[in-house]
Amino acid sequence: MVGSEDEGRPWVRSGKVRARLREGGGVELRVDGLTTQTKYYKPLVREFFRKTFQDVRPRWGDFEVHIRMEFMGDPPWMDLDNLAKALLDSACGAVFHDDSQVSRLLVERVQGDREGVWMKVSPACQTPQG
């Protein structure tokens, strides 16, 4: 799994979803298990943010998002762009106001030691112009 267990604050868990706040105003999210039905993730994660993980409030500004789909065995036939859209939509109203605030997005599929989806959302680093 990406991110060591000692980074950030303690995990908050409900069912297959867990999340925690990270230093600097970020959020880390993990959904156990995989399905090719990306529409499954949006209501699951959105409900988690609404009912269980209310420690985060939507903010303005640019965000960086890293999404990893971890699988065991053969890679599933899943469109990563659809997975990203479902997860970004689920974070709207919880982490940021609109997914148009995402200025950098990395989505990848990797072999892991367990199946699931991991997402880290962080405020974007502002580099000086000049």
Secondary structure, 3 states (H helix, E strand, C coil): CCCCCCCCCCCEEECCEEEEEECCCEEEEEEECCCCCHHHHHHHHHHHHHHCCCCCCCECCCEEEEEEEEECCCCCCCCHHHHHHHHHHHHECCCECCHHHEEEEEEEEEECCCCEEEEEEEECCCCCCC
